[in-house]
Each structure stands twice: as C-alpha cells, then as structure tokens.
Amino acid sequence: MSVSEQGEQPGDTPATPSAAATPPTRATPSAAAALAGPAAEIAAGYAFEGAALDLGALLWDGVCHPDAPIRIPLPVLNRHGLVAGATGTGKTKTLQLIAEQLSAQGVPVFLADIKGDVSGISAPGEDGERVRERAAQVGQSWAAKGFPCAFYGLGGTGPGIPVRATVTSFGPVLLSKVLQLNRTQEQSLGLIFHYADAKGLELVDLKDLRAVVAFLVSDTGKAELKGIGGLSTATAGVILRALTAFEQQGTGGFFGEPEFDTAELLRTAEDGRGIVSVLELPSVQDKPQLFSTFLMWMLADLFHDLPEVGDLEKPKLVFFFDEAHLLFSGASKAFLESITQTVRLIRSKGVGVFFVTQTPKDVPSDVLAQLGNRVQHALRAFTPDDAKALKATVRTFPKSPYDLEEVLTGLGTGEAVVTVLSERGAPTPVAVTRLRAPESLMGPVGAAALDAAVQASPLYGRYAEAVDRESAYERLTAEQRAAEAAALEAAAAREAGKAAGEGARAPRKKEEPSLAEQVVGSGIFTSLARSIGTQVGREISRSVFGTARRRRR
C-alpha cells in the first residue's frame, strides 16, 4: 500500500474498526489453569473481556507462555503511560507495536520521529527468521502490514508537511522555555504579550515580537507599560538577544502562517483505521528544547480546544512524547505546573499521552503519578548513579513475586516489565513480558517514498507555502514612518513660515501624538479592530500555557 494517508475530515471517527485489525487474543481459563501459583495470578490479571492491545506473552522462570497474553485495555489508554529503558532495549519498537494496534482499532496516533526511523510504520514489514521465531514464541499470527501515515516537519525543516505556529498562539510561557529565559524575564515577556493582545497587535512571527519589544523601550513607547510595571531596557535587551540567537539557529521558520490546526491529528483513513501522524525531527536533533516545547504546544492546543467527553470506549488520540527528559530539563516551576495540569486534565478529553524516556526519574513525580500504564525495558547499573536510578525505578512498581532489580538488569532486547490499568481502573500484576514483533517495517522508508507521500497528502497544499501577511511589525513600521514624515512636514512648514517673514509669532503647533496614540487612532488600526472584533481592548483568552485560544475551521 502507499505510504500516504487517505484522510477524512478532522474528528471523523468510524463506527467500527478496520477489518484489517488483528483480532485480540485473550487469556482463557484453560490457559490460566495451565500455569500455577503466582504465574497463574499474573495471567488472570490480564484476562480482559473488552477490546485490548496485545503487547506480548508472559515470561516466568525464563519460559515464555504464549497462552498467557499480556495486554492493555483499549478504554484505559487515555490514562496515560510511560515507556522507559536504556538505549537499544527496544523502546522505539514498542512505540511502533502500540501505534500499529491503535491505528487498526480506529484510533489516531501521534509519534515524534527523533532519529528518523519510525517512518517505516507506513510500509509492510519484512518477513524473516527472527520475526517468525519471535511470533512463534509469543503466539502471534504475524502478517506484514503498512498503516496510513501523515508526515510533518517543524516549519518546513526536513521532510514533511510544515507545522507552524504563530507567536501569539504559542504564548509567553512556552516561548520562555525555548528562549531559556529566567523567571523575571518570563514575566516581562508575559507583559509584552499582554500589551500586544490589548492593542490588537498580532504577533505572527519573530520580527513582530521584536518590533513590539523595541517599541516598548523606545522614548515613545516607554510610558505604555509604566502603570503595570514597565519593561526595563536590560530585560528587553536579553529578550532581543535571545530571539536573535534563536533565529540564527535556523528556527525562524517555525513561527508564522498558515498555522497548523492540531485537529488534523484526529483524522482517520477511508478504511476506518486511525492515521498515524509522524513528526520528522532528525534535522532538529541539536535543538532538543525547541522540538520538545513544540510538542507541548501541540498538546496544549488540543487540550483547550477539545470538549470534555469523560471515559470513552477508545481514546480520540494517543500522543507519544519521545525523549521526554528533554521537555523537563531546565524547566521553570510555572512550566512544570502547566505540564502537570495539562496531563491531568486532558484525560477527560479523550487524549492519552505516553512519555518515552530512559528512566522514570526523568519525569517529575507529579507527572509520573498520572501515568497508569507502564512498559519498562532493561536498565543498566554500570555506575553508582545507575544503581540509584534502578532502585528508584523498582520502587515505582507495585509489589510482585519478581526480584525486579535482578529482572530489570537482565532483560533482553524486546522484553519488558509491564503493569497497566485494568478495565476497572486498578493496576494489574507486574508481568515480565516478551513483546510481539511489529508488523510494519522496522526502519525508515526511502527518502523518495517519503517525499512522494508528503506531496500526495491532501494537507500539503494547505500548509506547504508560508504566508507573510500584515501584522505587528508592518503596522508599527508603517505608523512610525508616517509619524516621521508628519514631523518632517511640520518642520518644513515652520521653516517656510519663517522664510515668508511672518512678523507675528506662528501659532503654537499642536503637540504631535505619541507613536502608540497614532497606532491606536490610525485607519490601519481601525481596520484591524474590525477584523478581530471583540478581542480589541481586552487580552486574548489563554490556556494554562499562555497559548492563545482560537476557533477551529
């Protein structure tokens, strides 16, 4: 099949999953009876009645039991999860395995492709001895399949449909994280956004933000913020230098229009399968704070636009946050609080979030407490710090008959310790699991196939070309030039009066209005006021991240 997606309208969800979905296996009473003692209790803990995703088969005393499947109930995927493990232990393949089954059940998926090796989910896997061996071990009926995918790239960097956000919608909290501002500078940036919102100055790209900052520390604009704390020249200088350095990294294209509508992530294909949205990030691997923060913007945007739905039979979207430790590194207290609140509340909107990282300690405890489903691959204990992290990881699991410290250091590639939420919402017994093999290609597709899929997408024409329309920079620049021209004209008129030998003292000329007054009173601003309606004169409604709310198409 083609690697391109066949999309429907955003939010359309089929009534039934695709017929291509692999029928779930269930632990039968006879299977549980074949085991004894703790192993039987573990197997019984995963004998769910409803729809579920198959992870693999139970490992006990070194023996794999294909008649004791380890599964995740589909309705609890919105209770979030964690996939962790050392480098090379199989985390990416676990993501691929879960994403395939979600797609087959009609659930859209979002994946961040940090290393460029997830694009293979769009193509059928390659049969081979190792795949057949793994399938036989876990009781899997393996068949090569590709899944409908859409490929995106940040701001047109690298392959994929460009994903852009306006500075206004991105908001001051997330932008402060990207620019690595301290708490005081973050507050000042929030003040700048407040001013732009109140005056109807649209911040579309970074030059708009620079223009507003420069105006607010100019002789004309200083008084604008005096009543609410003002903006110091030193702080403005730090913000402007950070913006310049940020742009020099080639990141200016991430801010602009057309802005990506995150509702596109909720689409399903014509055959009823969920579309897997893959954000291609290899070209920005050296900018970890940028891509991790952009992922948080996408999640925050979904959060304040989706309606409350409570618990569903299956989630609307499952969002995988790869390299999650980069999101939390150096984060301010306000940023961490906002992440925690978003993760806690987005569950009721039908969205599940899986964080993918090396150890659970990479995730703040308040966020970790929200993650009900756990797939823990092998950990290493080569150093004292490794040993400490291992002990901390063990303490995060429920009590079990396994010696988890020994198990976690001895797991092979494609094996993991699993505990999930049952259909009743209670944690299942800890199960050492040999995982199933993905049915799609375990590696990247060719560059030509990827480019062809991107250009064949129905979204390509909507987002491919950047648009630079009139916004804060153009308006402030035009009004400044008009003010300068008016001043020159007035000076010329005075000189002309003197040259004519007027004996009487020329009437005192009315004092020129400030640039801000000219902006507010100009015809351009009046036109802008009509275009944004009731948002002029009051701050744009913002989410917990300071991101602007916007109405969907």
Buried (B, 14 or more C-beta within 10 A) or exposed (E): EBBBBBBBEBBEBBEEBBEEBBEBBBBBEEBBEBBEEEBBEBBBBBBBEEBBBBBBBBBBEEEBBBBBBBBBBBBBBBBBBBBBBBEEBBBBBBBBBBBBBBBBBBBBBBBBBBEBBBBBBBBBBEEEEEBEEBBEBBBBEBEEBBBBBBBBBBBBBBBBBBBBBBBBBBBBBBBBBBBEBEEEBBBBBBBBBBBBBBBBBBBBBBBBBBBBBBBBBBEBBBEBBEEEEBBEEEBBEBBBEBBEEBBEEEBBBBBBBBBBBBBBBBBBBEBBBBBBBBBBBBBBEEBBBBBBBBBBBBBBBBBBBBEEEEEBEBBBBBBBBBBBBBBBEEBBEBBBBBBBBBBBBBBBBBBBBBBBBBBBBBBBEBBBEBBBBBBBBBBBBEEEEBBEBBEEBBEBBEEBEBEBBEBBBEBEEBBBBBBBBBBEEEBBBBBBBBBBBBBBBBEBBEEEBBEBBBEEBBBBEEBBEBEEEEBBBBBBEBBBEBBEEEEEEEEEEEEEBEEEEEEEEEEEEEEEBBBBBBBBEBEBBEEBBEEEEEBBEEEBEBBBBBBBEBEEE
